[in-house]
Amino acid sequence: MENIAPALLDWFYANRRILPFREDPTPYHVWLSEIMLQQTRVSAALPYYERFLAALPDIPALAGCEEEKLHKLWEGLGYYSRVRNLQKAAKIVCAQYGGQLPADYNALLALPGIGEYTAGAIASISFGLPVPAVDGNVLRVFARLYNDPRLVTDPQVKREFTARVMEHQPPAKAGDYNQALMELGALVCLPNGAPLCEQCPLGTLCRARAAGTALSLPQKTPPKARRITPVTVALVLNEGRVLLQQRPAKGLLAGLWQPVLWEDTTLTAAETAARLAALGLDCTGVHFTPLPAAKHIFTHIEWHQSGYFLTVSEQPAPAGCVWAGKEQLEAAYTLPGAFKVYKKLLLTKLL
């Protein structure tokens, strides 16, 4: 395989997307963008990126941000452990590195929430260090380029792919090279469909294109089946407010707010009333209106939600709960995307 870098870089400079974290690739900007782009498309992440930086323009601001505000800034992106690890790492960076990310791959790798790929992206793009940044896009490009049918999810195979990536990396342009590979995978060597081989700067070198095997690559370990979990939701209203419940500090959606709910069970109206009474809520004479069914997919779990809408008399919120009005729901309390369908319904009810 001849050196791919010149053709790849020429293509990148002519075709790359103009993105804010590319135009101003400071370490904090690259770090934030890479964390946001995990499990999230660029087009979806950009408004969040701009809003987050406007509120928290540097690492010390991130480190000192109040938790509820931090969650609210992330609301809608999902996978909230990402932003909690961002803040944990920011506090370490302030304590150990004066509020600036270290220009050292291994030091970056030691920070919470930063894996090999993210450390490589920051180190190469922001600091110009000749290190790899191998994500799913890069693995796909190299699996097809070399027509390699091995499982890219195997750690040893990934190490060998990474070595191949580094064989072609020009040390003086490590960051551009790494970004070019990612961009090629995002725009041309596409996942879940036919790659745009006619537009590829490496098309004449690609062994999978020559062999007609590109669509079957890369090979991955089949994902485990998600566990189906029934969830019963109670949208409890009172005087233009909704009852919200804070989730436990650890586990799925840790520390976030939600409507009152019960996992792993589908309850009748009578059973829901009994559960609410056990929390200390008076539902005497209240009518329970069924909610529309909703589904939300997490990485390993699929929630199948159903439940009831009800309005109760004015009374104190049970322990671990708060009454929240429309303004508080929109500005203060973070309601995860799992409840998107019900949040829309709530906002119409709370007018």
Salt bridges, closest charged atoms under 4 A:
GLU23 OE2 - ARG16 NH2 3.27
ASP24 OD2 - HIS29 ND1 3.41
GLU75 OE1 - LYS72 NZ 2.70
GLU75 OE2 - LYS343 NZ 3.21
ASP148 OD2 - ARG150 NH2 2.91
ASP148 OD2 - ARG164 NH1 3.04
GLU160 OE1 - ARG150 NH1 2.57
GLU183 OE1 - ARG17 NH2 2.70
GLU183 OE1 - ARG22 NH2 2.85
GLU263 OE2 - ARG247 NH2 2.94
ASP264 OD1 - ARG227 NH1 3.70
GLU302 OE1 - ARG226 NE 3.50
GLU302 OE2 - LYS295 NZ 3.86
GLU302 OE2 - HIS304 NE2 2.84
GLU330 OE1 - LYS326 NZ 3.41
